[in-house]
Amino acid sequence: MCKNNASEEKRTYTVSEVAKILDIGKSSAYNLVKCNAFRTIRIGKTIRIPKKSFDAWLNSLENQKGE
């Protein structure tokens, strides 16, 4: 496998990172995953959330709030 450069931007989030970003509990973050709020990638038992998908979902919520 290739090593990531430290300067590369992170392309995925963990469920814990999403919970921290949104300031919610991990169980609430897992509920968002379960209801397909954004795209997820499963690697074995590990769940990763693509940053672009998460950011698009979050931006759509912010746009709804402004309407």
N, C-alpha and C positions, 0 to 999 in steps of 0.2 A: 504494500500500500504506500501511497505517496504521503509525505509529511506536509502538513499545512504550514505555510509561512505565517509568522506572527503578524505580519502586516495585512494578511488577507482578512476580509470582512467575514464574519460568521454567517453561514447560509441557512442554518437551522437552529431552532430553539428546542430545549427540553420542556416537558410539561411544567417542571419546577420553575424554569426561567419565565415561562408565560405567566405563571401564577405571580411571580415576583413583579414582572412588568405591569400587570393589571392590578396589583395589590389585592389579590384574592387568595383564598386557600387552595391547596392542591386539589382537594376534592371538587371544588368549583371549576378548576381548570380541566380536570378529567371529564367533568360534565360537558364542557365546551367541545372537547375532543369527541365524546360519545355522540353528541348531537350534530357532528360534522359542521361546526361553525367555520372551520377552515380546513384546508388540506392537511393530511397527516401522512407520514411515512413510517411503516413498521419494519423494524429490523430485528427479527426474533421477537423478544418481549419488549424491546425498547421502542418508544414512540418519539418521533422527531416531527417538528412542525416547521415547514419551510418558511423562512423569514418573509419572503415575498407574499405568500398566501396569508400569513398572519397580519402583515402590515396592510394589505388590501382590505382584509376584514375589519381591522381597527379603523382604517380611514373611512370605510363605508358607514361605520357607527358614528364617527365624528360628523360626517356629512349629513346623516339623518338628524342629528341633534341640532344642527344649524338651520334646518328647514322650518 
